[in-house]
């Protein structure tokens, strides 16, 4: 019989961890062990984990990769499952993944599923989903496809909040790269693909993932994901496309036009037109999403959030580029 080790990284997640663990206890196919990989939480996270008889390990390096590596040292399962502490798993989540492993060929190293919108998601969280579901919010990315697509298929990567690996396949590419701030899941999956392994996506293995709840967390996530994207590209010389650089290039071009104002007053016209087109475009997209999601508040929320997301994504790229240059110097 297949045994399952479930790994959940945590750090001060008491507000969501209980609901997460309750959903795991209700699984139609329960994991043999739940391993909490904690970053020395200062809230009630550990006490909650103890209530559910979880194994607890600690990491002090502050990355999800480090948490996963520590948990893997004690994991005993034939299948290694990963999710996040702000996830609620559908009752049939693990059972559907195991059934998928059984019916698909043995070269599959990983089965992944969608991470849908959290039950009773806040208005802000719904706005984040609405942004992700546009080309200006990364709808073309593998990460977004794992949220919105509903077709079984082979994929190039799997989101770390909903991925289960065969132990023997995962051990070929361990450890997780602890130098990455984010994108540790993309990194491990890339290495699996390089070894000829396969990753399969099934829409039946569902978890519900809470979106950022405040502007600050949304901005911070945008910045961190951009840093991870550059770190991943520097490691593998892959995974970076023109789409990822468009926000940065746009703002830098606007900066150069602004500097030109001191030389040519006609640059004012160009600057107004340049940013005017951007603002009109995101406003049109916001109107479309407001109608699509039947949320009139999005008319006012989404334009601001688009600007925040694009700006902090650009900041993250620049931050990583210049911090890398400083290290090399």
MILO-849062 format. One record per residue (C-alpha): residue in three letters; z, y, x. Coordinates in steps of 0.02 Angstrom, whole numbers, padded with zeros to 5 digits, always signed. Example, Ala and Ser with C-alpha at 12.3 -4.5 7.8 and 13.67 -1.06 7.14 Angstrom:
// MILO-849062
ALA+00390-00225+00615 SER+00357-00053+00684 
END
This chain:
// MILO-849062
UNK+00000+00000+00000 UNK-00046+00173+00065 UNK+00101+00282+00117 UNK+00095+00472+00107 UNK+00187+00603+00209 UNK+00184+00776+00130 UNK+00208+00925+00247 UNK+00259+01096+00180 UNK+00282+01243+00302 UNK+00413+01368+00243 UNK+00489+01534+00291 UNK+00599+01628+00167 UNK+00510+01554+00017 UNK+00655+01527-00102 UNK+00564+01617-00244 UNK+00427+01484-00252 UNK+00491+01330-00161 UNK+00590+01255-00305 UNK+00440+01257-00422 UNK+00334+01181-00284 UNK+00454+01037-00253 UNK+00480+01006-00439 UNK+00292+00984-00457 UNK+00292+00860-00313 UNK+00432+00759-00392 UNK+00327+00747-00552 UNK+00176+00673-00463 UNK+00098+00518-00542 UNK+00089+00453-00364 UNK+00238+00519-00268 UNK+00234+00546-00079 UNK+00343+00430+00023 UNK+00421+00578+00112 UNK+00421+00767+00098 UNK+00440+00859+00263 UNK+00491+01042+00261 UNK+00438+01128+00422 UNK+00543+01285+00422 UNK+00535+01441+00529 UNK+00724+01467+00523 UNK+00731+01543+00350 UNK+00872+01665+00314 UNK+00865+01643+00125 UNK+00906+01491+00017 UNK+00750+01391+00061 UNK+00839+01256+00160 UNK+00971+01225+00026 UNK+00832+01205-00103 UNK+00743+01081+00011 UNK+00903+00980+00031 UNK+00921+00968-00158 UNK+00755+00873-00161 UNK+00802+00758-00015 UNK+00669+00828+00099 UNK+00664+00795+00284 UNK+00686+00961+00375 UNK+00619+01010+00545 UNK+00617+01182+00626 UNK+00493+01284+00725 UNK+00521+01449+00814 UNK+00345+01503+00860 UNK+00306+01586+00695 UNK+00139+01506+00653 UNK+00085+01380+00523 UNK+00007+01276+00662 UNK+00176+01260+00749 UNK+00259+01209+00587 UNK+00130+01073+00557 UNK+00148+01007+00734 UNK+00337+00992+00719 UNK+00323+00902+00552 UNK+00194+00781+00621 UNK+00318+00723+00752 UNK+00422+00639+00616 UNK+00287+00598+00487 UNK+00269+00411+00452 UNK+00131+00403+00321 UNK-00043+00327+00330 UNK-00103+00485+00243 UNK-00043+00657+00296 UNK-00044+00785+00156 UNK-00024+00973+00178 UNK+00017+01107+00052 UNK+00108+01274+00045 UNK+00276+01324-00024 UNK+00196+01443-00151 UNK+00094+01302-00230 UNK+00120+01205-00390 UNK+00032+01037-00386 UNK-00054+00962-00536 UNK+00030+00800-00591 UNK-00117+00693-00534 UNK-00148+00786-00370 UNK-00104+00651-00244 UNK-00161+00507-00354 UNK-00334+00584-00373 UNK-00347+00611-00185 UNK-00300+00430-00147 UNK-00427+00368-00275 UNK-00559+00477-00192 UNK-00520+00401-00023 UNK-00543+00228-00098 UNK-00711+00261-00179 UNK-00793+00359-00036 UNK-00843+00283+00132 UNK-00716+00256+00269 UNK-00788+00391+00382 UNK-00702+00521+00274 UNK-00561+00596+00375 UNK-00500+00718+00243 UNK-00503+00743+00055 UNK-00474+00918-00011 UNK-00465+01001-00180 UNK-00463+01172-00261 UNK-00318+01294-00257 UNK-00330+01378-00425 UNK-00239+01530-00494 UNK-00051+01510-00513 UNK+00016+01476-00689 UNK+00074+01639-00767 UNK-00002+01733-00620 UNK+00043+01918-00613 UNK-00085+02051-00653 UNK-00095+02095-00468 UNK-00123+01913-00422 UNK-00262+01901-00551 UNK-00340+02056-00475 UNK-00338+01971-00304 UNK-00430+01822-00380 UNK-00556+01939-00460 UNK-00590+02018-00289 UNK-00610+01849-00204 UNK-00737+01803-00338 UNK-00862+01936-00281 UNK-00979+01946-00132 UNK-00878+02097-00075 UNK-00721+01990-00073 UNK-00791+01839+00019 UNK-00858+01734-00126 UNK-00985+01659-00005 UNK-00849+01591+00111 UNK-00790+01410+00118 UNK-00615+01468+00071 UNK-00675+01553-00089 UNK-00785+01405-00134 UNK-00628+01297-00131 UNK-00555+01411-00264 UNK-00700+01432-00383 UNK-00821+01285-00361 UNK-00806+01129-00468 UNK-00930+01009-00389 UNK-00891+00856-00283 UNK-00971+00875-00113 UNK-00953+00856+00074 UNK-00888+01017+00153 UNK-00863+01090+00326 UNK-00680+01137+00304 UNK-00530+01119+00190 UNK-00394+01243+00142 UNK-00227+01200+00220 UNK-00138+01214+00052 UNK-00235+01066-00020 UNK-00291+00941+00111 UNK-00247+00759+00145 UNK-00299+00672+00307 UNK-00309+00493+00367 UNK-00178+00482+00503 UNK-00291+00394+00628 UNK-00427+00527+00608 UNK-00305+00672+00620 UNK-00225+00601+00778 UNK-00393+00610+00866 UNK-00392+00800+00859 UNK-00207+00845+00864 UNK-00113+00953+00900 UNK-00144+01102+00788 UNK-00190+01254+00893 UNK-00031+01358+00899 UNK-00118+01506+00980 UNK-00204+01545+00814 UNK-00115+01666+00697 UNK-00213+01593+00551 UNK-00366+01479+00534 UNK-00272+01329+00604 UNK-00344+01228+00459 UNK-00522+01284+00497 UNK-00492+01243+00681 UNK-00431+01065+00652 UNK-00571+01033+00526 UNK-00702+01100+00647 UNK-00642+00978+00779 UNK-00651+00835+00655 UNK-00830+00880+00609 UNK-00874+00890+00794 UNK-00815+00710+00811 UNK-00930+00654+00671 UNK-00794+00641+00538 UNK-00820+00694+00358 UNK-00723+00806+00239 UNK-00745+00780+00052 UNK-00702+00904-00086 UNK-00653+00841-00258 UNK-00619+00962-00402 UNK-00498+00836-00478 UNK-00362+00858-00345 UNK-00291+01023-00407 UNK-00153+01135-00344 UNK-00110+01307-00409 UNK-00085+01435-00271 UNK+00004+01600-00294 UNK-00098+01751-00239 UNK-00024+01902-00148 UNK+00091+01993-00267 UNK+00094+02168-00192 UNK-00021+02288-00102 UNK+00075+02263+00060 UNK+00057+02073+00059 UNK-00128+02088+00011 UNK-00161+02207+00155 UNK-00064+02100+00276 UNK-00156+01943+00224 UNK-00324+02029+00247 UNK-00275+02086+00421 UNK-00206+01917+00475 UNK-00357+01821+00412 UNK-00471+01938+00510 UNK-00369+01908+00667 UNK-00380+01721+00640 UNK-00568+01732+00614 UNK-00593+01817+00783 UNK-00474+01697+00869 UNK-00569+01550+00795 UNK-00735+01622+00853 UNK-00668+01651+01027 UNK-00610+01469+01035 UNK-00765+01385+00966 UNK-00904+01515+00976 UNK-00937+01475+00793 UNK-00879+01525+00619 UNK-00918+01711+00632 UNK-01061+01778+00528 UNK-01132+01951+00497 UNK-01042+01956+00329 UNK-00875+01953+00420 UNK-00919+02109+00520 UNK-00996+02216+00383 UNK-00832+02304+00331 UNK-00794+02349+00512 UNK-00972+02407+00548 UNK-00971+02510+00389 UNK-00811+02603+00432 UNK-00861+02629+00613 UNK-01027+02702+00559 UNK-00934+02819+00443 UNK-00823+02871+00588 UNK-00974+02913+00696 UNK-01048+03016+00555 UNK-00883+03108+00539 UNK-00884+03148+00725 UNK-01060+03214+00706 UNK-00994+03345+00584 UNK-00939+03448+00733 UNK-01119+03451+00796 UNK-01222+03463+00639 UNK-01160+03528+00472 UNK-01296+03429+00384 UNK-01195+03276+00429 UNK-01082+03322+00283 UNK-01223+03274+00167 UNK-01246+03108+00255 UNK-01059+03073+00254 UNK-01040+03108+00069 UNK-01193+03002+00028 UNK-01136+02862+00143 UNK-00963+02840+00071 UNK-01023+02890-00102 UNK-01137+02738-00109 UNK-00992+02627-00056 UNK-00875+02698-00188 UNK-01005+02686-00326 UNK-01043+02506-00278 UNK-00863+02446-00281 UNK-00836+02541-00444 UNK-00983+02450-00524 UNK-00916+02283-00462 UNK-00744+02329-00530 UNK-00817+02365-00702 UNK-00907+02198-00701 UNK-00748+02104-00653 UNK-00647+02200-00782 UNK-00765+02139-00917 UNK-00776+01965-00845 UNK-00587+01942-00835 UNK-00550+02046-00991 UNK-00427+02157-00897 UNK-00457+02343-00922 UNK-00326+02382-00789 UNK-00447+02314-00658 UNK-00551+02472-00682 UNK-00418+02566-00585 UNK-00341+02427-00479 UNK-00493+02345-00402 UNK-00575+02497-00318 UNK-00413+02533-00224 UNK-00390+02350-00178 UNK-00569+02333-00117 UNK-00542+02480+00000 UNK-00376+02409+00060 UNK-00449+02237+00091 UNK-00601+02301+00184 UNK-00501+02425+00287 UNK-00365+02304+00340 UNK-00492+02167+00376 UNK-00577+02291+00493 UNK-00410+02337+00572 UNK-00374+02152+00602 UNK-00540+02126+00691 UNK-00514+02278+00802 UNK-00333+02231+00836 UNK-00382+02059+00898 UNK-00531+02120+00999 UNK-00429+02252+01092 UNK-00275+02142+01115 UNK-00386+02009+01193 UNK-00466+02138+01308 UNK-00295+02199+01362 UNK-00240+02021+01404 UNK-00396+01994+01510 UNK-00373+02160+01601 
END
